[in-house]
Amino acid sequence: MDTNKKFNIKVIVGSTRQGRFGDKAAAWVADLAKTNENLDVEVLDLRDYAFPFFEGASPKTLGGMYADPVVSKWAAQIAEADGFIFTVAEYNAGYTAVLKNALDVIYPEWNGKPVAYVGYGAMGGTRAIGQLRQVASDFKLESVAEEVHIMAPWFLTDEAGGLKAGALDEYVEAGKALVASVATAAASIAGARGAKVAA
């Protein structure tokens, strides 16, 4: 890994539902990522981006120019990233509509960057992540192999809605491996781009 460069990793909270677990999963994996001195880590919460439901021209044709100011703000955040970690809720055997919309409203800003998934649900988000991997490939995102699957998250929070002490301890090693994989992929892709420019 290029130790002279810090890589910008965005952790995206993929649900906006009341009582969601995604914000807790995002904070947890962001804390793990922040222990890597080669990463700058920022959490992006889709609640902070009131996107219109996608109905405009294909972002593939817009050259990175977006009329909606919220979409433009989102595009700038995604463009500056070197990689992503999505928290992936599994609702009714699939991932969330708000996450799909957040992907759809832009396009080139995603291209050629690594992405990893922290899933949660009755089956740990397995089905949702499987679907999301297929979609991510169409955005030219590079999905890393490592995943985290948090089972039955409704048992992991207390009456106030916070995480119970030690609730995610069993997932720490998987989380560290996921972060390391994203960091390595970000460095490898950046190196390949640098070599291409130099050539």
N, C-alpha and C positions, 0 to 999 in steps of 0.2 A: 504493500500500500504506500502511496505517495504521502510521506509524513510532512511534506511542505505545504500541503493544501488541506483545508478543512472542507468537508462535504456537507452540504445543506440537505438535511432529511426532514421532510414534512410528515408528521403523524396526523392522519385525517380521521376524525370522528365520523363514522359512516352512518350514524342514525341521529334523528332529531326527535324521536318519540319521548313522550313523558315517561319518566321512570327508566330510561335507557341505562344500559350497562356500558355502552361504548365509551363514554367520557372517562370512566374509571379504568377501563382497559387501555385507553390512549395515554392517560397519565402514567400508568404503570410501565408501559413499554417505552414511553418517552424518558422516564427516569433511568431505565436500563440503558437506553441509547446514549444518554448524557454522560455515562461513565466512560464512553469511548472518546478519547481526547481528539480523535480525527473527525468528529462529527459536531456540527451545529444542528440543534434539534428544535423544532417548533411544532406545536400542536395547532392544527386548523380545525375548527369546529363548524360543521355545516349549518349550525343554528345562526352563525354570524353572517351567513351569505344567503340572502333572500332571493335566490335565483328565480327568474321566470321559468315556467315549465317550457322545456325546449320546443320551439316551434318555428324558429327562424331558418335562415339559409345554413347550409352545412358549414360548420367551422373549417372544414378542409378547404373551403373556397375563399375564406375571408382574410387570409394572410396575417392572422393574429390581430386583426382589428375588429373590436366588438363594440356595438352601439350601446349596450346596456352597461352602466357604470359598475354594477355589482359583478357582472361577468368579467369586465376589464380588471377589476381588483383581484378577482380569483385567478385570472390568467397570469397576472404579474407574480402572484405567489407561487403558482405552479411552475412558471418559467424559470424562476430562480433556484428551484430545487434540483438537487442531484439524484434524489431518490425518494421513495415513499414507503410508509407503512400505513395500511388501511386497517381500521377496526371494522369487522364484518359481522353484523348481526344477521341471524338467520330467522326470518319471519315467514311463516307459511312456505317453508322449503326453498326460500330464495333470499337474495340480498335485497337491500332497501331501494326503493324508487328514488329517494333523494340522492343516494350515492350514484346511481345510474345517471341521473340528471346532471350531477356535478361533473361526471366524466363527459357527457354528451355536449355540454355547452361550449367546450373548447376542444381543440385537437392537437395542433403541433406542439403545444407546451408539454404534453405528456410523452412525446416520442423519444424513444431510445434511452429510457431511464428505468432503473430497477424498482420493483415494488414487492412488498411482502405483506402477509395477511395475518392478523390476529382475530380469529373467529370465536364466536361464542353462541351458545344455544343448547338445545336438548342433545344435539349431536356434535357440539363444539363448533358449529358453523361450517361443517365439512361440505355440505351440499351447496351452500351459498358461495363458499370459496371456489369450489369447482366451476360454478357458473361464471364467477368473476374472472377467473383465469382465462376463460375463453374470450370474454369481452376485452380484457386487458391486452390480449395479443393483437386485437384489431386497432388498438391505440398505439401499437408498437412499444408497449411497456414490456419490460423483461421481468417476468415473475420468477423470484428465487424459489428454490426447492423447499426451504424450511418454512414451516407454518406453526402457529400456536392455536390449539383448540381448547377453549375454556368451556368445560362442561357445566350445564345447569347453573348458570350464574345467579339465578334467583336465590340460591342457597348461600351465596357468598357475601351478601350485604346485610347490614343490621337494620334495625327499625327506623333509623334516621336516613337510610339510603346510602350510607357510606360502606366502604369495604370492611369486612371483619378482619381482625388482626390475623395476619398470615394467610389470608384467603387465597392468594396467588403464589404462595411459596413453591408449590409443586410444579409451577410452570416457568420458574426462573431460568433453569438451564436451557429450556427450549427457547425462551425469550432471548437469552444471550446469544444463542446460536443464530437465531433469526436476525438480530441486529448485526452480528459479525458478517453474515452473508450479504446483507444489504450494503454494508460499508465496503466490503471487498468488491462487490459488483459495481458500485459507484466509482471506485478507484479504477477498476479495470476498464469500464466504459470511457471514463475521462482520459485514461492513458491511450486508448485506441483512437479517440478523437484527436488527441494531441499529435499522435504519430501520423494520422491522416493529414492534418494541417501541415505538419513539417514536411511531409512528402510532396 
